[in-house]
Amino acid sequence: MATTHAAPGQLIDLFSSEGPESIALIRDEHFEVFRLGMKAGKTLPEHQLASLSTIQCLRGRIEIDAQGRKQSMPAGSMMYLESCEPRTIRALEDSSILVTMRVKRA
């Protein structure tokens, strides 16, 4: 079954406890927004995105290792990362993050 993404003008509940914890919320030809749930202790191994991105911690606390330093991000904080910047993300607490990235689709 295909994932339904938000339509222009549609309200999105970022804190919804219904449905999957990790989900693509918006996807179009220019950008993508997804919410990612992470249990305490879970790590996303080092990776890179081919475009600029923002990471917002909605709930909990995460640690981001990027640009040569580790930083703790509490709920309510946001970070901007350039394209191809390696990053590792680790959940220090049960957390929910919102990732926005620019994309180019054919």
Protein Blocks (a to p, Z undefined) as FASTA:
>chain_A
ZZddddehiacdfkbcghjfbdcfbdcfkbccddddddehiacdddddfbdcddddfbhj
ddddeehiacdddehiacdddehiacddddfbdcddddddddddZZ
